[in-house]
Amino acid sequence: MIIGTAKEMVTPHVLMKMGGYAARTEPFEGIHDDLYVRSCLLKNEDKQIVIISYDIIHFNYCLNKRIQDYLCDRYGVKKEEVLISYSHTHAGPAIKHYHEDPENEYTELENFLFERTRCCIDKMFLNLFQGDAYYAKTTGDWNVNRRKKVNGNTVMAPNYEDIKDRELWILILKDNAGKIRGIFYNYSCHAVTLGATMYISSEFPGRINQLLDAAYYGCVSGFLQGSAGNMRPLISAKGSKFSSCSFDEVDQMAVSIFMAIKNVIERAEYKKIDPVFDAVSFVIPAVIDPLPKEFFEQMAETRKAYKRTVENYDTLSETANIHAGIVKMTDDLYFAYMGGEICYEVKQIVQEVFEGKDLFFLGYHEALTYIPSDKIIEEGGYEGKEAPLLSGFKGPFKKGIDETIRKCFQENYERLQK
């Protein structure tokens, strides 16, 4: 197998507003640690897979499209062979979707990210070597469900008793000398440990990357965000509330996850990948349940986020197109990905399609909104009702999304079996 790895800094070099919280509209005050884009290539004969991981909150699909086109035009990598994941750090720059600033501000950020990513990709193709890939799964308790029923209402608070995603999947890349050259790992947890800090930071995922890169000299590590929609850092749960953590606490969480990965590697608790690469990409048409225009007109009086919905109400679509895909690594190992902030219950639906197989599941493929299950839609709360409205949709998702997601993944999974 031919493998390539690279990384490139994407820390803003001009003052920008912070992303992650609508109320945080001021420029960042400083840079605690740098943000990166990291990539790896796995190639077997004429089949190749490219994985790209960003230390930013996420970005609209327009950036993904430019990256896919570049990889196709210059290196012959097909669109469906490209996996893009955003760590979802809330301590990075704002992106389109969170503020209503002039379009050119986000165009400049998009151009900046694209140019840095292009450099990262070019370096990756200059850094090719023969080697092998391995994978492993372990589990850990670094997150907590953030949806809780209080007096009949679903609120954002630590729910220590509810379900959560404990899976930590690890992809390990070695050269022919046995040296580790890349580690890309998949876990589900909102990167909100720091709360509303005004300092740029890659948060706990970036700190894990630093520790892995330092432990394995010459290694490029990358975080692949999973079903973190309703998963928050356990370390930020203080009794019945969530609180902002210090950088020392971020480090504490990162060290714990780093040690879990390191233990798997040092005990050689992984399987070799004998590649049979194949891939497919598709769009999931999730139906919106529209609210009357009058609702948004009333809300716009106190919530600026709804003003644009009122202005564009008649032309807004009643379907949200979620970009998704499946990568077949071996007959027993798959990567599946979706756009939006995926709730854990949605991952469970997708896992049913891959029953008996090993699965890396990636959310945050593009900026969209929270993707809930039917159960979460029925319960309401932020992920089930409020988030789609704040993201510019004319209503929450309609029940039936479970079957839509399951059907799309099932049909495309079957395509890869032919």
C-alpha positions in Angstrom: 0.0 0.0 0.0 1.2 3.5 -0.7 0.6 6.0 2.2 1.1 9.7 2.4 0.6 12.2 5.3 0.9 16.0 5.8 -0.3 18.9 7.9 -0.5 22.6 7.4 -1.4 25.5 9.8 -4.7 27.2 9.4 -4.6 29.6 12.3 -6.1 32.9 11.2 -3.4 35.5 10.6 -5.9 38.5 10.7 -8.4 39.4 13.4 -11.6 37.5 13.1 -14.8 36.9 15.1 -15.0 33.8 17.1 -17.3 31.0 16.2 -19.4 28.5 18.2 -21.7 30.8 20.1 -24.1 33.3 18.5 -23.6 35.8 21.3 -19.8 35.9 20.9 -19.4 38.6 18.2 -16.1 40.1 19.1 -12.7 39.2 17.5 -10.4 36.8 19.3 -8.0 38.2 21.8 -5.1 35.9 21.2 -3.9 32.5 20.1 -3.4 29.9 22.7 -2.5 27.1 20.3 -2.5 26.8 16.5 -5.1 25.2 14.3 -4.2 22.7 11.5 -5.5 20.8 8.6 -4.1 17.3 8.5 -4.4 14.7 5.7 -3.5 11.2 4.8 -3.6 9.1 1.6 -4.1 5.3 1.4 -3.6 3.9 -2.1 -3.9 0.4 -3.3 -3.3 -0.1 -7.1 -5.9 2.2 -8.8 -8.0 2.8 -5.7 -7.2 5.5 -3.2 -8.8 7.1 -0.2 -8.0 10.6 1.2 -8.9 11.7 4.7 -8.8 15.4 5.7 -9.2 16.6 9.3 -9.7 20.3 10.2 -9.2 22.0 13.6 -12.1 24.3 13.0 -15.8 24.3 13.9 -17.0 23.2 10.4 -17.6 24.9 7.0 -20.3 25.0 4.3 -20.1 22.3 1.6 -18.7 24.9 -0.8 -15.2 24.3 0.7 -15.5 20.5 0.4 -16.5 20.8 -3.2 -13.4 22.9 -4.0 -11.2 20.4 -2.3 -12.8 17.5 -4.1 -12.4 19.2 -7.4 -8.7 20.0 -6.8 -8.0 16.4 -5.8 -9.8 15.1 -8.8 -8.2 17.5 -11.3 -4.7 17.2 -10.1 -4.4 13.8 -8.6 -7.2 11.8 -10.0 -8.9 11.2 -6.7 -12.7 10.7 -7.1 -15.2 12.8 -5.1 -16.4 9.7 -3.2 -12.9 8.8 -2.2 -12.5 12.0 -0.1 -13.5 12.0 3.6 -13.6 15.5 5.2 -14.1 15.9 8.9 -14.2 19.0 11.1 -13.2 18.7 14.8 -15.9 21.3 15.7 -13.7 23.3 18.1 -15.7 26.2 19.5 -12.5 28.1 20.0 -11.9 28.9 16.4 -12.9 31.4 13.8 -16.6 32.1 13.0 -17.9 30.7 9.7 -20.9 31.5 7.6 -24.0 30.3 9.4 -23.3 31.9 12.8 -23.2 35.6 12.0 -24.8 37.8 9.3 -21.6 39.7 8.4 -20.8 40.6 4.8 -20.4 37.7 2.5 -16.8 38.7 1.6 -15.5 38.0 5.1 -16.4 34.3 4.7 -15.2 34.2 1.1 -11.8 35.3 2.4 -11.8 32.6 5.1 -12.9 30.0 2.6 -10.1 31.1 0.2 -7.5 31.0 3.0 -8.6 27.5 4.1 -8.6 26.2 0.6 -5.1 27.5 -0.2 -3.7 26.0 3.0 -5.5 22.7 2.3 -4.2 22.7 -1.2 -0.7 23.1 0.2 -1.4 20.2 2.7 -2.6 18.0 -0.2 0.4 18.8 -2.3 2.8 18.0 0.5 1.0 14.8 1.2 1.6 13.7 -2.4 5.3 14.6 -2.0 5.5 12.5 1.1 4.6 9.0 -0.2 6.0 5.8 1.2 5.3 2.1 1.2 3.6 0.8 4.3 0.6 -0.8 5.9 -2.5 0.4 7.7 -4.0 -1.0 10.9 -7.1 -0.3 12.9 -8.4 -0.8 16.4 -11.3 0.0 18.7 -11.3 0.8 22.4 -13.8 2.5 24.7 -13.7 5.4 27.1 -15.8 7.7 29.3 -14.8 11.2 28.3 -18.2 12.4 27.3 -21.7 12.7 28.7 -25.2 13.1 27.2 -26.3 16.7 27.3 -30.1 16.2 26.9 -32.1 16.0 30.1 -35.8 16.1 31.0 -36.5 18.7 33.7 -40.1 19.4 34.7 -41.3 17.9 31.4 -38.9 20.0 29.2 -35.8 18.8 27.5 -32.9 21.1 28.5 -29.2 21.1 28.0 -27.7 19.6 31.2 -25.5 16.7 32.2 -27.5 13.4 31.9 -25.3 10.8 33.5 -27.8 8.0 33.1 -28.7 8.4 29.4 -27.0 6.7 26.5 -23.6 7.9 25.1 -21.1 7.0 22.5 -18.1 5.3 24.2 -16.4 4.0 21.0 -12.9 5.2 20.2 -11.7 4.0 16.7 -8.1 4.3 15.7 -6.4 4.1 12.3 -2.7 3.5 12.4 -0.4 4.1 9.5 3.1 2.5 9.4 5.9 2.6 6.9 7.7 -0.6 5.9 10.3 -0.1 8.6 7.4 -0.3 11.2 7.6 3.4 12.1 4.3 5.0 12.8 3.7 7.8 10.3 0.0 8.6 10.9 -2.8 8.2 13.5 -6.3 9.2 12.7 -8.9 8.5 15.4 -12.6 8.8 15.7 -14.6 9.8 18.9 -17.8 11.6 19.6 -17.6 14.7 21.8 -18.3 18.4 21.4 -15.1 20.4 21.5 -16.6 22.9 24.0 -14.4 22.2 27.0 -13.2 25.8 27.2 -16.6 27.4 27.0 -16.8 30.8 25.4 -13.0 31.6 25.5 -11.8 34.5 23.4 -8.5 32.7 22.6 -8.0 30.6 19.5 -7.5 26.9 20.4 -7.8 23.5 18.8 -9.3 22.4 22.0 -8.9 18.8 23.3 -8.7 17.2 19.8 -5.8 19.4 18.9 -4.0 18.7 22.2 -4.4 15.0 21.6 -2.8 15.5 18.1 0.1 17.3 19.7 0.7 14.5 22.2 0.6 11.8 19.5 2.8 13.7 17.1 5.4 14.2 19.9 5.2 10.5 21.1 5.7 9.2 17.6 8.4 11.3 15.9 7.4 12.0 12.3 3.8 11.2 12.8 0.8 13.2 11.6 -2.3 12.7 13.8 -5.9 13.8 13.1 -9.2 13.8 14.9 -12.3 12.6 13.2 -15.4 13.9 14.9 -18.3 11.4 15.3 -21.8 11.7 16.6 -21.2 14.5 19.0 -24.5 16.4 18.6 -25.7 15.5 22.1 -22.3 14.5 23.6 -20.4 17.0 25.7 -17.0 16.6 27.6 -17.6 14.8 30.9 -14.9 17.0 32.5 -17.1 20.1 31.9 -20.1 18.5 33.8 -20.1 19.9 37.3 -23.1 18.4 39.1 -26.3 19.5 37.4 -24.7 22.0 35.1 -21.9 22.4 32.5 -19.1 24.8 33.3 -16.2 26.2 31.3 -12.9 24.4 31.9 -9.3 25.7 32.1 -6.6 24.9 29.6 -5.2 22.6 32.3 -8.4 20.6 32.4 -8.4 20.4 28.6 -4.9 19.0 28.9 -6.1 16.5 31.5 -8.9 15.2 29.2 -6.5 15.1 26.2 -3.8 13.2 28.1 -6.4 10.5 29.1 -7.5 9.9 25.5 -3.9 10.0 24.3 -3.0 7.3 26.8 -5.9 5.1 25.7 -4.6 5.4 22.1 -1.0 4.8 23.1 -1.9 1.7 25.2 -3.7 0.2 22.2 -0.6 0.8 20.0 2.0 -0.4 22.5 0.0 -3.6 23.2 -0.4 -4.1 19.4 -4.1 -4.5 19.9 -5.0 -3.8 16.3 -5.8 -5.5 13.0 -4.0 -5.1 9.7 -6.0 -3.7 6.8 -5.9 -5.8 3.7 -7.4 -3.2 1.4 -10.3 -3.7 -1.0 -11.0 0.1 -1.4 -14.3 1.2 -2.8 -16.5 4.2 -2.1 -19.8 5.8 -2.8 -21.2 9.3 -2.0 -24.9 10.3 -1.9 -27.3 12.9 -0.6 -29.9 12.2 2.2 -33.1 14.2 1.6 -34.3 15.0 5.1 -37.8 16.6 5.1 -38.5 19.8 7.0 -41.8 20.3 8.9 -42.4 24.0 8.1 -43.7 26.5 10.7 -45.9 29.4 9.6 -44.2 32.6 8.5 -46.0 34.4 11.3 -44.0 32.4 13.8 -40.7 33.7 12.5 -42.1 37.3 12.1 -42.9 37.2 15.8 -39.6 35.7 16.8 -37.7 38.1 14.6 -38.7 40.9 16.9 -36.3 39.6 19.6 -34.1 37.1 17.7 -32.1 38.5 14.8 -31.4 35.0 13.6 -34.9 34.7 12.3 -34.9 37.9 10.3 -33.3 36.2 7.2 -35.8 33.4 7.5 -38.7 35.9 7.2 -37.0 37.6 4.3 -36.5 34.4 2.4 -39.4 32.3 3.7 -41.2 31.7 0.4 -38.0 30.5 -1.4 -36.6 28.3 1.5 -36.6 24.6 0.7 -38.6 22.1 2.7 -35.9 19.5 2.3 -32.4 19.6 3.8 -29.9 17.8 1.6 -27.3 16.0 3.8 -24.1 15.0 2.1 -23.1 11.5 3.1 -21.0 8.6 2.0 -19.5 5.2 2.6 -15.9 4.0 2.2 -15.2 0.3 2.1 -11.7 -0.4 3.5 -12.0 -4.2 3.7 -14.9 -6.7 3.6 -15.2 -6.1 7.4 -14.2 -2.5 7.8 -16.1 0.6 6.7 -16.1 4.4 7.1 -19.5 6.1 7.0 -19.9 9.9 7.1 -22.6 12.5 7.2 -22.9 16.3 7.1 -24.4 18.2 10.1 -24.0 17.7 13.8 -25.1 14.1 14.2 -26.8 13.0 17.4 -25.7 9.6 18.8 -29.1 8.0 18.1 -28.5 8.7 14.4 -25.2 6.8 14.5 -27.1 3.9 16.1 -29.4 3.9 13.1 -26.5 3.8 10.7 -24.8 1.1 12.7 -27.8 -1.2 12.1 -27.0 -1.2 8.4 -23.4 -2.3 9.0 -24.4 -5.0 11.5 -21.5 -7.4 12.0 -19.0 -5.0 10.5 -16.5 -2.6 12.0 -17.5 1.0 11.5 -15.8 4.4 11.9 -18.7 6.8 11.9 -17.9 10.5 11.1 -20.3 13.4 11.5 -19.5 17.1 10.8 -18.7 16.6 7.1 -20.2 20.0 6.4 -22.0 22.8 8.2 -25.7 22.3 8.2 -27.5 21.9 11.5 -28.1 19.3 14.1 -29.3 16.0 12.7 -31.7 14.4 15.3 -33.5 11.0 15.4 -37.3 10.7 15.4 -37.1 10.2 19.2 -35.2 13.5 19.7 -37.6 15.3 17.3 -40.5 14.1 19.5 -38.7 15.2 22.7 -37.9 18.6 21.3 -35.2 20.7 23.0 -32.3 22.4 21.2 -31.2 19.5 19.0 -34.7 18.4 18.2 -36.4 21.7 17.4 -34.5 24.9 18.0 -31.3 24.3 16.1 -32.8 23.9 12.6 -34.6 27.1 13.1 -31.5 29.0 14.2 -29.7 27.4 11.2 -32.1 29.1 8.7 -34.6 26.3 8.0 -38.3 27.1 8.0 -39.0 24.4 10.5 -37.6 21.4 12.5 -37.1 18.1 10.8 -40.1 16.0 10.2 -40.5 12.6 11.9 -39.5 9.8 9.5 -35.9 10.9 9.3 -34.8 7.6 10.9 -36.2 5.6 7.9 -34.8 8.1 5.4 -31.3 7.8 6.8 -31.5 4.1 7.2 -32.8 3.6 3.6 -30.1 5.8 2.0 -27.3 4.0 3.8 -28.8 0.6 3.1 -29.1 1.2 -0.6 -25.6 2.5 -0.9 -24.1 -0.2 1.3 -25.6 -2.7 -1.0 -24.1 -0.9 -4.0 -20.7 -1.6 -2.5 -21.4 -5.3 -2.2 -22.0 -5.8 -6.0 
